[in-house]
């Protein structure tokens, strides 16, 4: 692997995370409301003197200028201290470690579902171009891109959880402790999240397969008497993988960030729901910790995608033509 490429990627990741953290910290800081009032409750705050509220703000470090507060937070992150939640007084790292498995399980399961749906559908749509299946798959992918996740999630909850009762409406069970019940709690949110991602992946798979299947070496493979499976999978799909891998890799990183809405709709105790609670309570350390983790997911997914290029096609030199 090209060492210079790895160093450049790491520097880009650091720069991206720095910019994201600055923008997020600024926007969260200017949200209306006082974190102290939200923490102690409006009723209790009404009985406190202005001096007591000012003292509470000083203890939380909220009376300092915004650049100083950001600098203190950034210095703590670099030394391994991500701060303490204003609401729960729990370490931010501890909160993230407790919530991260839920988000990772949801994202990976959604990624697997979208892959299992999109790639076969895209291949069949390309092989049967302009057929009823191709038109139906194209229509469904367009609908999948257009429909908001939260709206689809609510419909799925009403149908499969409330009306039919096939799946629980909310809550979470660890699949590693109780596999069946755990998968039941994750299936609906994973399906909703995966369907939106599968729409783009299916269209990309179809386009790539249509281009590859029109090449001369495909006609040569057919002329040699190879089976349709060998022509389609070994010669067609294998050569169409590179743009598909791009979507797969980038979508895995986006799924982690996109889980915020789904976790809120399905009441899953993941990082997304933790971030939403932190935003409403203006819990700066929690919000910034979650943003830092999610901000790392996309650059890391991009880096792993470039590595996958070299595995899928050894002719590509990672760090040069793949970048």
Secondary structure, 3 states (H helix, E strand, C coil): CCHHHHHHHHHHHHHHHHHHHHHHHHHHHCCCCCHHHHHHCHHHHHHCCHHHHHHHHHHHCCCCCHHHHHHHHHHHHHCCCCCECCCCCCEHHHHHHHHHHHHHHHHHHHHHHHHHHHHHHHHHHHHCCCCHHHHHHHHHHHHHHHCCHHHHHHHHHHHHHHHCCCCCCCCCCCCCCCHHHHHHHHHHHHHHHHHHHHHHHHHHHHHHHHHHCCCHHHHHHHHCCCCHHHHHHHHHHCCCHHHHHHHHHHHHHHHHHHHHHHHHHCCCCCHHHHHHHHHHCCCHHHHHHHHHHHHHHHHHHHHHHHHHHHHHCCCCCCCCCCC
